[in-house]
């Protein structure tokens, strides 16, 4: 998957992951890599993200577990000593 790339696979994975997770711009990522002694151009990072994102999503979906058909969170209704009761906020 990473054969023939100028940069190491860890650098590519790190840039793509940071871009997808933290919504950093490509120029910000290029600047962050420059601080670490690497010199990828922002357009190179953009190409990595466009090329590797579908593969990352495919691999993530293989291990991600579904939460179920539907679920709701109701934090105000709790069970105390076997009896369901509403949790009232402190005043």
PDB file with one MODEL, atoms N, CA, C and O in Angstrom:
MODEL        1
ATOM      1  N   UNK A   1       0.814  -1.197   0.000  1.00  0.00           N
ATOM      2  CA  UNK A   1       0.000   0.000   0.000  1.00  0.00           C
ATOM      3  C   UNK A   1       0.858   1.262   0.000  1.00  0.00           C
ATOM      4  O   UNK A   1       0.474   2.280  -0.576  1.00  0.00           O
ATOM      5  N   UNK A   2       2.022   1.191   0.649  1.00  0.00           N
ATOM      6  CA  UNK A   2       2.899   2.356   0.733  1.00  0.00           C
ATOM      7  C   UNK A   2       4.168   2.191  -0.100  1.00  0.00           C
ATOM      8  O   UNK A   2       5.102   2.982   0.033  1.00  0.00           O
ATOM      9  N   UNK A   3       4.210   1.190  -0.940  1.00  0.00           N
ATOM     10  CA  UNK A   3       5.401   0.952  -1.749  1.00  0.00           C
ATOM     11  C   UNK A   3       5.637   2.093  -2.727  1.00  0.00           C
ATOM     12  O   UNK A   3       4.700   2.591  -3.350  1.00  0.00           O
ATOM     13  N   UNK A   4       6.886   2.501  -2.856  1.00  0.00           N
ATOM     14  CA  UNK A   4       7.254   3.531  -3.809  1.00  0.00           C
ATOM     15  C   UNK A   4       7.017   4.946  -3.325  1.00  0.00           C
ATOM     16  O   UNK A   4       7.170   5.891  -4.099  1.00  0.00           O
ATOM     17  N   UNK A   5       6.649   5.118  -2.067  1.00  0.00           N
ATOM     18  CA  UNK A   5       6.422   6.461  -1.536  1.00  0.00           C
ATOM     19  C   UNK A   5       7.735   7.050  -1.052  1.00  0.00           C
ATOM     20  O   UNK A   5       8.616   6.337  -0.572  1.00  0.00           O
ATOM     21  N   UNK A   6       7.849   8.363  -1.185  1.00  0.00           N
ATOM     22  CA  UNK A   6       9.067   9.057  -0.782  1.00  0.00           C
ATOM     23  C   UNK A   6       9.194   9.099   0.742  1.00  0.00           C
ATOM     24  O   UNK A   6      10.300   9.027   1.277  1.00  0.00           O
ATOM     25  N   UNK A   7       8.076   9.213   1.431  1.00  0.00           N
ATOM     26  CA  UNK A   7       8.092   9.301   2.885  1.00  0.00           C
ATOM     27  C   UNK A   7       7.744   7.959   3.499  1.00  0.00           C
ATOM     28  O   UNK A   7       7.127   7.108   2.858  1.00  0.00           O
ATOM     29  N   UNK A   8       8.148   7.778   4.751  1.00  0.00           N
ATOM     30  CA  UNK A   8       7.900   6.548   5.476  1.00  0.00           C
ATOM     31  C   UNK A   8       6.402   6.379   5.743  1.00  0.00           C
ATOM     32  O   UNK A   8       5.673   7.366   5.840  1.00  0.00           O
ATOM     33  N   UNK A   9       5.946   5.136   5.861  1.00  0.00           N
ATOM     34  CA  UNK A   9       4.525   4.874   6.045  1.00  0.00           C
ATOM     35  C   UNK A   9       3.984   5.486   7.332  1.00  0.00           C
ATOM     36  O   UNK A   9       2.822   5.890   7.368  1.00  0.00           O
ATOM     37  N   UNK A  10       4.802   5.569   8.405  1.00  0.00           N
ATOM     38  CA  UNK A  10       4.345   6.157   9.659  1.00  0.00           C
ATOM     39  C   UNK A  10       4.030   7.638   9.499  1.00  0.00           C
ATOM     40  O   UNK A  10       3.090   8.144  10.111  1.00  0.00           O
ATOM     41  N   UNK A  11       4.815   8.339   8.676  1.00  0.00           N
ATOM     42  CA  UNK A  11       4.582   9.763   8.431  1.00  0.00           C
ATOM     43  C   UNK A  11       3.273   9.950   7.668  1.00  0.00           C
ATOM     44  O   UNK A  11       2.492  10.848   7.985  1.00  0.00           O
ATOM     45  N   UNK A  12       3.036   9.123   6.685  1.00  0.00           N
ATOM     46  CA  UNK A  12       1.806   9.216   5.891  1.00  0.00           C
ATOM     47  C   UNK A  12       0.599   8.927   6.769  1.00  0.00           C
ATOM     48  O   UNK A  12      -0.384   9.668   6.735  1.00  0.00           O
ATOM     49  N   UNK A  13       0.663   7.857   7.556  1.00  0.00           N
ATOM     50  CA  UNK A  13      -0.451   7.497   8.427  1.00  0.00           C
ATOM     51  C   UNK A  13      -0.708   8.605   9.445  1.00  0.00           C
ATOM     52  O   UNK A  13      -1.861   8.945   9.712  1.00  0.00           O
ATOM     53  N   UNK A  14       0.342   9.160  10.006  1.00  0.00           N
ATOM     54  CA  UNK A  14       0.196  10.229  10.990  1.00  0.00           C
ATOM     55  C   UNK A  14      -0.470  11.461  10.389  1.00  0.00           C
ATOM     56  O   UNK A  14      -1.373  12.036  10.996  1.00  0.00           O
ATOM     57  N   UNK A  15      -0.038  11.863   9.218  1.00  0.00           N
ATOM     58  CA  UNK A  15      -0.630  13.041   8.570  1.00  0.00           C
ATOM     59  C   UNK A  15      -2.098  12.812   8.232  1.00  0.00           C
ATOM     60  O   UNK A  15      -2.935  13.682   8.475  1.00  0.00           O
ATOM     61  N   UNK A  16      -2.410  11.660   7.681  1.00  0.00           N
ATOM     62  CA  UNK A  16      -3.803  11.378   7.313  1.00  0.00           C
ATOM     63  C   UNK A  16      -4.666  11.302   8.565  1.00  0.00           C
ATOM     64  O   UNK A  16      -5.768  11.849   8.598  1.00  0.00           O
ATOM     65  N   UNK A  17      -4.169  10.628   9.589  1.00  0.00           N
ATOM     66  CA  UNK A  17      -4.942  10.506  10.823  1.00  0.00           C
ATOM     67  C   UNK A  17      -5.186  11.861  11.475  1.00  0.00           C
ATOM     68  O   UNK A  17      -6.305  12.145  11.902  1.00  0.00           O
ATOM     69  N   UNK A  18      -4.164  12.698  11.559  1.00  0.00           N
ATOM     70  CA  UNK A  18      -4.327  14.024  12.162  1.00  0.00           C
ATOM     71  C   UNK A  18      -5.280  14.878  11.343  1.00  0.00           C
ATOM     72  O   UNK A  18      -6.080  15.627  11.903  1.00  0.00           O
ATOM     73  N   UNK A  19      -5.204  14.775  10.036  1.00  0.00           N
ATOM     74  CA  UNK A  19      -6.089  15.571   9.186  1.00  0.00           C
ATOM     75  C   UNK A  19      -7.540  15.154   9.378  1.00  0.00           C
ATOM     76  O   UNK A  19      -8.425  16.007   9.445  1.00  0.00           O
ATOM     77  N   UNK A  20      -7.793  13.857   9.468  1.00  0.00           N
ATOM     78  CA  UNK A  20      -9.158  13.375   9.623  1.00  0.00           C
ATOM     79  C   UNK A  20      -9.684  13.576  11.031  1.00  0.00           C
ATOM     80  O   UNK A  20     -10.863  13.882  11.210  1.00  0.00           O
ATOM     81  N   UNK A  21      -8.841  13.413  12.027  1.00  0.00           N
ATOM     82  CA  UNK A  21      -9.294  13.476  13.415  1.00  0.00           C
ATOM     83  C   UNK A  21      -9.425  14.910  13.926  1.00  0.00           C
ATOM     84  O   UNK A  21     -10.412  15.244  14.581  1.00  0.00           O
ATOM     85  N   UNK A  22      -8.447  15.752  13.635  1.00  0.00           N
ATOM     86  CA  UNK A  22      -8.395  17.076  14.230  1.00  0.00           C
ATOM     87  C   UNK A  22      -8.765  18.203  13.270  1.00  0.00           C
ATOM     88  O   UNK A  22      -8.725  19.372  13.653  1.00  0.00           O
ATOM     89  N   UNK A  23      -9.122  17.877  12.040  1.00  0.00           N
ATOM     90  CA  UNK A  23      -9.539  18.880  11.056  1.00  0.00           C
ATOM     91  C   UNK A  23      -8.494  19.978  10.877  1.00  0.00           C
ATOM     92  O   UNK A  23      -8.816  21.165  10.818  1.00  0.00           O
ATOM     93  N   UNK A  24      -7.261  19.559  10.794  1.00  0.00           N
ATOM     94  CA  UNK A  24      -6.173  20.501  10.518  1.00  0.00           C
ATOM     95  C   UNK A  24      -6.098  20.743   9.020  1.00  0.00           C
ATOM     96  O   UNK A  24      -6.457  19.881   8.218  1.00  0.00           O
ATOM     97  N   UNK A  25      -5.630  21.919   8.657  1.00  0.00           N
ATOM     98  CA  UNK A  25      -5.452  22.197   7.234  1.00  0.00           C
ATOM     99  C   UNK A  25      -4.193  21.493   6.737  1.00  0.00           C
ATOM    100  O   UNK A  25      -3.335  21.098   7.527  1.00  0.00           O
ATOM    101  N   UNK A  26      -4.099  21.346   5.447  1.00  0.00           N
ATOM    102  CA  UNK A  26      -2.921  20.699   4.864  1.00  0.00           C
ATOM    103  C   UNK A  26      -1.670  21.534   5.106  1.00  0.00           C
ATOM    104  O   UNK A  26      -0.588  20.985   5.312  1.00  0.00           O
ATOM    105  N   UNK A  27      -1.807  22.837   5.082  1.00  0.00           N
ATOM    106  CA  UNK A  27      -0.660  23.720   5.346  1.00  0.00           C
ATOM    107  C   UNK A  27      -0.217  23.619   6.804  1.00  0.00           C
ATOM    108  O   UNK A  27       0.979  23.660   7.091  1.00  0.00           O
ATOM    109  N   UNK A  28      -1.177  23.486   7.728  1.00  0.00           N
ATOM    110  CA  UNK A  28      -0.820  23.292   9.134  1.00  0.00           C
ATOM    111  C   UNK A  28      -0.054  21.989   9.326  1.00  0.00           C
ATOM    112  O   UNK A  28       0.941  21.949  10.050  1.00  0.00           O
ATOM    113  N   UNK A  29      -0.514  20.935   8.682  1.00  0.00           N
ATOM    114  CA  UNK A  29       0.184  19.653   8.779  1.00  0.00           C
ATOM    115  C   UNK A  29       1.585  19.722   8.188  1.00  0.00           C
ATOM    116  O   UNK A  29       2.529  19.161   8.745  1.00  0.00           O
ATOM    117  N   UNK A  30       1.716  20.407   7.066  1.00  0.00           N
ATOM    118  CA  UNK A  30       3.046  20.556   6.455  1.00  0.00           C
ATOM    119  C   UNK A  30       3.968  21.322   7.400  1.00  0.00           C
ATOM    120  O   UNK A  30       5.149  20.995   7.517  1.00  0.00           O
ATOM    121  N   UNK A  31       3.436  22.334   8.068  1.00  0.00           N
ATOM    122  CA  UNK A  31       4.233  23.104   9.023  1.00  0.00           C
ATOM    123  C   UNK A  31       4.617  22.253  10.235  1.00  0.00           C
ATOM    124  O   UNK A  31       5.739  22.347  10.732  1.00  0.00           O
ATOM    125  N   UNK A  32       3.690  21.430  10.703  1.00  0.00           N
ATOM    126  CA  UNK A  32       3.990  20.549  11.833  1.00  0.00           C
ATOM    127  C   UNK A  32       5.051  19.516  11.471  1.00  0.00           C
ATOM    128  O   UNK A  32       5.910  19.188  12.290  1.00  0.00           O
ATOM    129  N   UNK A  33       4.990  19.009  10.256  1.00  0.00           N
ATOM    130  CA  UNK A  33       6.007  18.054   9.819  1.00  0.00           C
ATOM    131  C   UNK A  33       7.362  18.742   9.639  1.00  0.00           C
ATOM    132  O   UNK A  33       8.406  18.143   9.896  1.00  0.00           O
ATOM    133  N   UNK A  34       7.341  19.999   9.199  1.00  0.00           N
ATOM    134  CA  UNK A  34       8.597  20.749   9.054  1.00  0.00           C
ATOM    135  C   UNK A  34       9.262  20.954  10.407  1.00  0.00           C
ATOM    136  O   UNK A  34      10.489  20.944  10.497  1.00  0.00           O
ATOM    137  N   UNK A  35       8.473  21.137  11.457  1.00  0.00           N
ATOM    138  CA  UNK A  35       9.036  21.261  12.798  1.00  0.00           C
ATOM    139  C   UNK A  35       9.702  19.971  13.239  1.00  0.00           C
ATOM    140  O   UNK A  35      10.567  19.996  14.114  1.00  0.00           O
ATOM    141  N   UNK A  36       9.321  18.854  12.658  1.00  0.00           N
ATOM    142  CA  UNK A  36       9.899  17.554  12.988  1.00  0.00           C
ATOM    143  C   UNK A  36      11.004  17.146  12.019  1.00  0.00           C
ATOM    144  O   UNK A  36      11.490  16.016  12.064  1.00  0.00           O
ATOM    145  N   UNK A  37      11.395  18.058  11.154  1.00  0.00           N
ATOM    146  CA  UNK A  37      12.499  17.789  10.245  1.00  0.00           C
ATOM    147  C   UNK A  37      12.108  17.149   8.932  1.00  0.00           C
ATOM    148  O   UNK A  37      12.982  16.716   8.182  1.00  0.00           O
ATOM    149  N   UNK A  38      10.822  17.074   8.630  1.00  0.00           N
ATOM    150  CA  UNK A  38      10.351  16.500   7.376  1.00  0.00           C
ATOM    151  C   UNK A  38       9.867  17.628   6.479  1.00  0.00           C
ATOM    152  O   UNK A  38       9.555  18.719   6.956  1.00  0.00           O
ATOM    153  N   UNK A  39       9.806  17.364   5.193  1.00  0.00           N
ATOM    154  CA  UNK A  39       9.461  18.455   4.279  1.00  0.00           C
ATOM    155  C   UNK A  39       8.382  18.084   3.264  1.00  0.00           C
ATOM    156  O   UNK A  39       8.587  18.278   2.066  1.00  0.00           O
ATOM    157  N   UNK A  40       7.244  17.558   3.703  1.00  0.00           N
ATOM    158  CA  UNK A  40       6.186  17.323   2.714  1.00  0.00           C
ATOM    159  C   UNK A  40       5.476  18.637   2.368  1.00  0.00           C
ATOM    160  O   UNK A  40       5.248  19.475   3.240  1.00  0.00           O
ATOM    161  N   UNK A  41       5.142  18.800   1.128  1.00  0.00           N
ATOM    162  CA  UNK A  41       4.405  19.971   0.676  1.00  0.00           C
ATOM    163  C   UNK A  41       2.926  19.732   0.983  1.00  0.00           C
ATOM    164  O   UNK A  41       2.482  18.585   1.034  1.00  0.00           O
ATOM    165  N   UNK A  42       2.162  20.808   1.187  1.00  0.00           N
ATOM    166  CA  UNK A  42       0.754  20.644   1.554  1.00  0.00           C
ATOM    167  C   UNK A  42      -0.043  19.900   0.489  1.00  0.00           C
ATOM    168  O   UNK A  42      -1.004  19.203   0.816  1.00  0.00           O
ATOM    169  N   UNK A  43       0.337  20.035  -0.769  1.00  0.00           N
ATOM    170  CA  UNK A  43      -0.386  19.306  -1.814  1.00  0.00           C
ATOM    171  C   UNK A  43      -0.108  17.799  -1.746  1.00  0.00           C
ATOM    172  O   UNK A  43      -0.958  16.987  -2.109  1.00  0.00           O
ATOM    173  N   UNK A  44       1.081  17.441  -1.283  1.00  0.00           N
ATOM    174  CA  UNK A  44       1.397  16.022  -1.093  1.00  0.00           C
ATOM    175  C   UNK A  44       0.504  15.436  -0.010  1.00  0.00           C
ATOM    176  O   UNK A  44      -0.030  14.338  -0.167  1.00  0.00           O
ATOM    177  N   UNK A  45       0.343  16.164   1.087  1.00  0.00           N
ATOM    178  CA  UNK A  45      -0.522  15.700   2.171  1.00  0.00           C
ATOM    179  C   UNK A  45      -1.962  15.601   1.685  1.00  0.00           C
ATOM    180  O   UNK A  45      -2.675  14.664   2.045  1.00  0.00           O
ATOM    181  N   UNK A  46      -2.394  16.556   0.873  1.00  0.00           N
ATOM    182  CA  UNK A  46      -3.746  16.513   0.313  1.00  0.00           C
ATOM    183  C   UNK A  46      -3.939  15.253  -0.517  1.00  0.00           C
ATOM    184  O   UNK A  46      -4.986  14.612  -0.430  1.00  0.00           O
ATOM    185  N   UNK A  47      -2.944  14.889  -1.319  1.00  0.00           N
ATOM    186  CA  UNK A  47      -3.033  13.665  -2.127  1.00  0.00           C
ATOM    187  C   UNK A  47      -3.080  12.420  -1.245  1.00  0.00           C
ATOM    188  O   UNK A  47      -3.818  11.480  -1.537  1.00  0.00           O
ATOM    189  N   UNK A  48      -2.289  12.411  -0.163  1.00  0.00           N
ATOM    190  CA  UNK A  48      -2.315  11.283   0.771  1.00  0.00           C
ATOM    191  C   UNK A  48      -3.707  11.113   1.361  1.00  0.00           C
ATOM    192  O   UNK A  48      -4.236  10.003   1.419  1.00  0.00           O
ATOM    193  N   UNK A  49      -4.289  12.212   1.794  1.00  0.00           N
ATOM    194  CA  UNK A  49      -5.618  12.146   2.427  1.00  0.00           C
ATOM    195  C   UNK A  49      -6.635  11.632   1.426  1.00  0.00           C
ATOM    196  O   UNK A  49      -7.443  10.769   1.767  1.00  0.00           O
ATOM    197  N   UNK A  50      -6.620  12.133   0.212  1.00  0.00           N
ATOM    198  CA  UNK A  50      -7.586  11.682  -0.802  1.00  0.00           C
ATOM    199  C   UNK A  50      -7.364  10.222  -1.186  1.00  0.00           C
ATOM    200  O   UNK A  50      -8.322   9.504  -1.473  1.00  0.00           O
ATOM    201  N   UNK A  51      -6.110   9.779  -1.195  1.00  0.00           N
ATOM    202  CA  UNK A  51      -5.784   8.428  -1.635  1.00  0.00           C
ATOM    203  C   UNK A  51      -6.028   7.391  -0.537  1.00  0.00           C
ATOM    204  O   UNK A  51      -6.572   6.321  -0.813  1.00  0.00           O
ATOM    205  N   UNK A  52      -5.631   7.694   0.709  1.00  0.00           N
ATOM    206  CA  UNK A  52      -5.655   6.693   1.767  1.00  0.00           C
ATOM    207  C   UNK A  52      -6.917   6.711   2.634  1.00  0.00           C
ATOM    208  O   UNK A  52      -7.160   5.738   3.347  1.00  0.00           O
ATOM    209  N   UNK A  53      -7.712   7.750   2.606  1.00  0.00           N
ATOM    210  CA  UNK A  53      -8.906   7.804   3.449  1.00  0.00           C
ATOM    211  C   UNK A  53      -9.875   6.657   3.180  1.00  0.00           C
ATOM    212  O   UNK A  53     -10.344   6.047   4.141  1.00  0.00           O
ATOM    213  N   UNK A  54     -10.203   6.327   1.935  1.00  0.00           N
ATOM    214  CA  UNK A  54     -11.123   5.193   1.731  1.00  0.00           C
ATOM    215  C   UNK A  54     -10.593   3.883   2.314  1.00  0.00           C
ATOM    216  O   UNK A  54     -11.370   3.087   2.840  1.00  0.00           O
ATOM    217  N   UNK A  55      -9.299   3.654   2.229  1.00  0.00           N
ATOM    218  CA  UNK A  55      -8.720   2.431   2.785  1.00  0.00           C
ATOM    219  C   UNK A  55      -8.789   2.439   4.312  1.00  0.00           C
ATOM    220  O   UNK A  55      -9.077   1.413   4.928  1.00  0.00           O
ATOM    221  N   UNK A  56      -8.523   3.596   4.921  1.00  0.00           N
ATOM    222  CA  UNK A  56      -8.617   3.705   6.377  1.00  0.00           C
ATOM    223  C   UNK A  56     -10.047   3.466   6.838  1.00  0.00           C
ATOM    224  O   UNK A  56     -10.267   2.778   7.835  1.00  0.00           O
ATOM    225  N   UNK A  57     -11.013   4.019   6.135  1.00  0.00           N
ATOM    226  CA  UNK A  57     -12.419   3.841   6.499  1.00  0.00           C
ATOM    227  C   UNK A  57     -12.809   2.367   6.359  1.00  0.00           C
ATOM    228  O   UNK A  57     -13.510   1.827   7.214  1.00  0.00           O
ATOM    229  N   UNK A  58     -12.363   1.729   5.300  1.00  0.00           N
ATOM    230  CA  UNK A  58     -12.676   0.316   5.090  1.00  0.00           C
ATOM    231  C   UNK A  58     -12.104  -0.540   6.224  1.00  0.00           C
ATOM    232  O   UNK A  58     -12.779  -1.434   6.734  1.00  0.00           O
ATOM    233  N   UNK A  59     -10.866  -0.263   6.611  1.00  0.00           N
ATOM    234  CA  UNK A  59     -10.249  -1.032   7.688  1.00  0.00           C
ATOM    235  C   UNK A  59     -10.885  -0.719   9.039  1.00  0.00           C
ATOM    236  O   UNK A  59     -11.014  -1.611   9.877  1.00  0.00           O
ATOM    237  N   UNK A  60     -11.281   0.526   9.263  1.00  0.00           N
ATOM    238  CA  UNK A  60     -11.926   0.889  10.514  1.00  0.00           C
ATOM    239  C   UNK A  60     -13.289   0.197  10.624  1.00  0.00           C
ATOM    240  O   UNK A  60     -13.627  -0.329  11.685  1.00  0.00           O
ATOM    241  N   UNK A  61     -14.064   0.192   9.551  1.00  0.00           N
ATOM    242  CA  UNK A  61     -15.399  -0.405   9.583  1.00  0.00           C
ATOM    243  C   UNK A  61     -15.340  -1.905   9.820  1.00  0.00           C
ATOM    244  O   UNK A  61     -16.303  -2.495  10.310  1.00  0.00           O
ATOM    245  N   UNK A  62     -14.238  -2.514   9.482  1.00  0.00           N
ATOM    246  CA  UNK A  62     -14.105  -3.947   9.710  1.00  0.00           C
ATOM    247  C   UNK A  62     -14.049  -4.263  11.206  1.00  0.00           C
ATOM    248  O   UNK A  62     -14.528  -5.313  11.633  1.00  0.00           O
ATOM    249  N   UNK A  63     -13.468  -3.362  12.005  1.00  0.00           N
ATOM    250  CA  UNK A  63     -13.323  -3.597  13.438  1.00  0.00           C
ATOM    251  C   UNK A  63     -14.353  -2.854  14.279  1.00  0.00           C
ATOM    252  O   UNK A  63     -14.513  -3.164  15.460  1.00  0.00           O
ATOM    253  N   UNK A  64     -15.047  -1.892  13.707  1.00  0.00           N
ATOM    254  CA  UNK A  64     -16.031  -1.120  14.464  1.00  0.00           C
ATOM    255  C   UNK A  64     -17.269  -1.971  14.714  1.00  0.00           C
ATOM    256  O   UNK A  64     -17.775  -2.643  13.816  1.00  0.00           O
ATOM    257  N   UNK A  65     -17.737  -1.926  15.939  1.00  0.00           N
ATOM    258  CA  UNK A  65     -18.930  -2.683  16.295  1.00  0.00           C
ATOM    259  C   UNK A  65     -20.143  -1.760  16.258  1.00  0.00           C
ATOM    260  O   UNK A  65     -20.086  -0.614  16.704  1.00  0.00           O
ATOM    261  N   UNK A  66     -21.215  -2.269  15.730  1.00  0.00           N
ATOM    262  CA  UNK A  66     -22.444  -1.484  15.675  1.00  0.00           C
ATOM    263  C   UNK A  66     -23.044  -1.373  17.074  1.00  0.00           C
ATOM    264  O   UNK A  66     -22.971  -2.311  17.867  1.00  0.00           O
ATOM    265  N   UNK A  67     -23.632  -0.229  17.363  1.00  0.00           N
ATOM    266  CA  UNK A  67     -24.241  -0.008  18.675  1.00  0.00           C
ATOM    267  C   UNK A  67     -25.636  -0.601  18.759  1.00  0.00           C
ATOM    268  O   UNK A  67     -26.169  -0.745  19.860  1.00  0.00           O
ATOM    269  N   UNK A  68     -26.223  -0.938  17.671  1.00  0.00           N
ATOM    270  CA  UNK A  68     -27.564  -1.499  17.649  1.00  0.00           C
ATOM    271  C   UNK A  68     -28.422  -0.741  16.656  1.00  0.00           C
ATOM    272  O   UNK A  68     -27.950   0.169  15.974  1.00  0.00           O
ATOM    273  N   UNK A  69     -29.680  -1.124  16.581  1.00  0.00           N
ATOM    274  CA  UNK A  69     -30.581  -0.476  15.638  1.00  0.00           C
ATOM    275  C   UNK A  69     -30.836   0.978  16.023  1.00  0.00           C
ATOM    276  O   UNK A  69     -30.669   1.878  15.200  1.00  0.00           O
ATOM    277  N   UNK A  70     -31.237   1.208  17.266  1.00  0.00           N
ATOM    278  CA  UNK A  70     -31.431   2.581  17.738  1.00  0.00           C
ATOM    279  C   UNK A  70     -31.267   2.585  19.249  1.00  0.00           C
ATOM    280  O   UNK A  70     -31.522   1.580  19.913  1.00  0.00           O
ATOM    281  N   UNK A  71     -30.851   3.693  19.774  1.00  0.00           N
ATOM    282  CA  UNK A  71     -30.707   3.813  21.220  1.00  0.00           C
ATOM    283  C   UNK A  71     -30.841   5.278  21.598  1.00  0.00           C
ATOM    284  O   UNK A  71     -30.557   6.177  20.806  1.00  0.00           O
ATOM    285  N   UNK A  72     -31.276   5.489  22.815  1.00  0.00           N
ATOM    286  CA  UNK A  72     -31.492   6.840  23.311  1.00  0.00           C
ATOM    287  C   UNK A  72     -30.863   6.970  24.681  1.00  0.00           C
ATOM    288  O   UNK A  72     -30.762   5.997  25.428  1.00  0.00           O
ATOM    289  N   UNK A  73     -30.452   8.151  24.998  1.00  0.00           N
ATOM    290  CA  UNK A  73     -29.853   8.414  26.296  1.00  0.00           C
ATOM    291  C   UNK A  73     -30.821   9.282  27.088  1.00  0.00           C
ATOM    292  O   UNK A  73     -31.219  10.358  26.640  1.00  0.00           O
ATOM    293  N   UNK A  74     -31.187   8.806  28.254  1.00  0.00           N
ATOM    294  CA  UNK A  74     -32.047   9.580  29.144  1.00  0.00           C
ATOM    295  C   UNK A  74     -31.382   9.579  30.513  1.00  0.00           C
ATOM    296  O   UNK A  74     -31.582   8.661  31.308  1.00  0.00           O
ATOM    297  N   UNK A  75     -30.603  10.596  30.777  1.00  0.00           N
ATOM    298  CA  UNK A  75     -29.806  10.629  31.996  1.00  0.00           C
ATOM    299  C   UNK A  75     -30.613  10.997  33.227  1.00  0.00           C
ATOM    300  O   UNK A  75     -30.098  10.891  34.340  1.00  0.00           O
ATOM    301  N   UNK A  76     -31.848  11.420  33.073  1.00  0.00           N
ATOM    302  CA  UNK A  76     -32.620  11.860  34.229  1.00  0.00           C
ATOM    303  C   UNK A  76     -33.444  10.736  34.838  1.00  0.00           C
ATOM    304  O   UNK A  76     -34.051  10.943  35.888  1.00  0.00           O
ATOM    305  N   UNK A  77     -33.494   9.578  34.241  1.00  0.00           N
ATOM    306  CA  UNK A  77     -34.297   8.463  34.714  1.00  0.00           C
ATOM    307  C   UNK A  77     -33.354   7.355  35.133  1.00  0.00           C
ATOM    308  O   UNK A  77     -32.728   6.717  34.286  1.00  0.00           O
ATOM    309  N   UNK A  78     -33.243   7.114  36.459  1.00  0.00           N
ATOM    310  CA  UNK A  78     -32.291   6.141  36.987  1.00  0.00           C
ATOM    311  C   UNK A  78     -32.999   5.146  37.884  1.00  0.00           C
ATOM    312  O   UNK A  78     -34.106   5.395  38.362  1.00  0.00           O
ATOM    313  N   UNK A  79     -32.346   4.014  38.106  1.00  0.00           N
ATOM    314  CA  UNK A  79     -32.903   2.980  38.966  1.00  0.00           C
ATOM    315  C   UNK A  79     -32.202   3.052  40.322  1.00  0.00           C
ATOM    316  O   UNK A  79     -30.983   2.902  40.410  1.00  0.00           O
ATOM    317  N   UNK A  80     -32.994   3.286  41.389  1.00  0.00           N
ATOM    318  CA  UNK A  80     -32.450   3.387  42.747  1.00  0.00           C
ATOM    319  C   UNK A  80     -33.158   2.358  43.611  1.00  0.00           C
ATOM    320  O   UNK A  80     -34.382   2.387  43.746  1.00  0.00           O
ATOM    321  N   UNK A  81     -32.382   1.440  44.202  1.00  0.00           N
ATOM    322  CA  UNK A  81     -32.916   0.364  45.051  1.00  0.00           C
ATOM    323  C   UNK A  81     -34.029  -0.417  44.360  1.00  0.00           C
ATOM    324  O   UNK A  81     -35.024  -0.789  44.981  1.00  0.00           O
ATOM    325  N   UNK A  82     -33.844  -0.656  43.075  1.00  0.00           N
ATOM    326  CA  UNK A  82     -34.795  -1.459  42.311  1.00  0.00           C
ATOM    327  C   UNK A  82     -36.016  -0.707  41.820  1.00  0.00           C
ATOM    328  O   UNK A  82     -36.902  -1.310  41.214  1.00  0.00           O
ATOM    329  N   UNK A  83     -36.086   0.590  42.065  1.00  0.00           N
ATOM    330  CA  UNK A  83     -37.245   1.378  41.644  1.00  0.00           C
ATOM    331  C   UNK A  83     -36.783   2.483  40.704  1.00  0.00           C
ATOM    332  O   UNK A  83     -35.848   3.224  41.007  1.00  0.00           O
ATOM    333  N   UNK A  84     -37.459   2.583  39.549  1.00  0.00           N
ATOM    334  CA  UNK A  84     -37.128   3.633  38.584  1.00  0.00           C
ATOM    335  C   UNK A  84     -37.648   4.961  39.092  1.00  0.00           C
ATOM    336  O   UNK A  84     -38.805   5.067  39.500  1.00  0.00           O
ATOM    337  N   UNK A  85     -36.801   5.968  39.069  1.00  0.00           N
ATOM    338  CA  UNK A  85     -37.187   7.288  39.557  1.00  0.00           C
ATOM    339  C   UNK A  85     -36.469   8.370  38.759  1.00  0.00           C
ATOM    340  O   UNK A  85     -35.409   8.128  38.181  1.00  0.00           O
ATOM    341  N   UNK A  86     -37.048   9.545  38.733  1.00  0.00           N
ATOM    342  CA  UNK A  86     -36.418  10.664  38.027  1.00  0.00           C
ATOM    343  C   UNK A  86     -35.360  11.298  38.904  1.00  0.00           C
ATOM    344  O   UNK A  86     -35.551  11.462  40.109  1.00  0.00           O
ATOM    345  N   UNK A  87     -34.251  11.649  38.296  1.00  0.00           N
ATOM    346  CA  UNK A  87     -33.168  12.326  38.995  1.00  0.00           C
ATOM    347  C   UNK A  87     -33.379  13.826  38.841  1.00  0.00           C
ATOM    348  O   UNK A  87     -33.286  14.368  37.740  1.00  0.00           O
ATOM    349  N   UNK A  88     -33.663  14.487  39.954  1.00  0.00           N
ATOM    350  CA  UNK A  88     -33.940  15.918  39.917  1.00  0.00           C
ATOM    351  C   UNK A  88     -32.647  16.694  40.133  1.00  0.00           C
ATOM    352  O   UNK A  88     -31.828  16.305  40.967  1.00  0.00           O
ATOM    353  N   UNK A  89     -32.451  17.783  39.396  1.00  0.00           N
ATOM    354  CA  UNK A  89     -31.230  18.583  39.574  1.00  0.00           C
ATOM    355  C   UNK A  89     -31.266  19.298  40.924  1.00  0.00           C
ATOM    356  O   UNK A  89     -32.330  19.626  41.449  1.00  0.00           O
ATOM    357  N   UNK A  90     -30.083  19.527  41.462  1.00  0.00           N
ATOM    358  CA  UNK A  90     -29.976  20.276  42.726  1.00  0.00           C
ATOM    359  C   UNK A  90     -30.267  21.745  42.463  1.00  0.00           C
ATOM    360  O   UNK A  90     -29.931  22.289  41.411  1.00  0.00           O
ATOM    361  N   UNK A  91     -30.894  22.364  43.438  1.00  0.00           N
ATOM    362  CA  UNK A  91     -31.193  23.797  43.275  1.00  0.00           C
ATOM    363  C   UNK A  91     -30.373  24.641  44.219  1.00  0.00           C
ATOM    364  O   UNK A  91     -30.496  25.865  44.217  1.00  0.00           O
TER     365      UNK A  91
ENDMDL
END
